[in-house]
Amino acid sequence: MRPPRTGSVARTGRRRERYPRRGRGSDMLQLGPVDGLIETFGPFAIPVLLFAAGFVGYLVLVALGRTGRDGD
């Protein structure tokens, strides 16, 4: 014979989520279009976006450096 269920399983008949999703309250950070990407691709999108922004910044610095050497 099984022991009686306790906790959230006994009340609802199903397990509670380990990390429940919060509602869209004012306590959440609003990122605009990035928020949609994170919901679609998960937290993997954050390092990819940081890498892409860094790469674009690097290319801008290289382009500015090359224009500065033309006068030498």
C-alpha positions as CSV (number, residue, x, y, z in Angstrom):
1,M,0.0,0.0,0.0
2,R,1.3,3.5,-0.9
3,P,1.6,6.2,1.6
4,P,-0.7,9.2,1.2
5,R,0.6,12.0,-1.0
6,T,1.8,15.2,0.6
7,G,2.7,18.7,-0.6
8,S,1.6,20.2,-3.9
9,V,1.1,16.9,-5.6
10,A,-1.6,16.0,-3.1
11,R,-3.5,19.2,-3.6
12,T,-3.4,19.5,-7.4
13,G,-2.6,16.0,-8.5
14,R,0.4,17.2,-10.6
15,R,3.9,18.4,-9.8
16,R,4.8,22.0,-9.4
17,E,7.2,23.5,-11.8
18,R,10.7,23.8,-10.5
19,Y,11.2,27.3,-11.9
20,P,7.7,28.7,-12.6
21,R,7.4,31.5,-15.2
22,R,6.5,34.8,-13.8
23,G,3.9,37.0,-15.3
24,R,4.8,40.1,-17.2
25,G,4.8,42.4,-14.2
26,S,6.7,45.6,-13.7
27,D,9.5,43.7,-11.9
28,M,10.8,42.1,-15.1
29,L,13.3,43.7,-17.4
30,Q,11.8,44.9,-20.6
31,L,14.2,44.3,-23.5
32,G,11.9,45.0,-26.5
33,P,12.7,42.8,-29.5
34,V,15.5,41.0,-27.5
35,D,12.8,39.7,-25.2
36,G,11.1,37.8,-28.0
37,L,14.5,36.3,-29.1
38,I,15.1,35.1,-25.5
39,E,11.7,33.5,-25.3
40,T,12.2,31.7,-28.6
41,F,15.9,30.6,-28.3
42,G,16.3,30.6,-24.5
43,P,19.2,32.0,-22.6
44,F,21.6,30.9,-25.4
45,A,20.7,34.1,-27.3
46,I,22.3,36.4,-24.7
47,P,26.0,35.3,-25.3
48,V,25.3,35.2,-29.1
49,L,24.0,38.8,-29.0
50,L,27.0,39.9,-26.9
51,F,29.4,38.2,-29.3
52,A,27.7,39.8,-32.3
53,A,27.8,43.3,-30.7
54,G,31.5,42.9,-29.8
55,F,32.3,41.7,-33.3
56,V,30.5,44.7,-34.9
57,G,32.3,47.0,-32.5
58,Y,35.7,45.4,-33.4
59,L,35.0,45.9,-37.1
60,V,34.1,49.6,-36.5
61,L,37.4,50.1,-34.6
62,V,39.4,48.4,-37.4
63,A,37.7,50.6,-40.0
64,L,38.4,53.7,-38.0
65,G,42.0,52.6,-37.5
66,R,42.5,52.1,-41.2
67,T,41.2,55.5,-42.1
68,G,43.6,57.1,-39.6
69,R,46.6,55.4,-41.3
70,D,46.0,56.9,-44.7
71,G,47.5,60.2,-43.6
72,D,50.8,58.7,-42.5
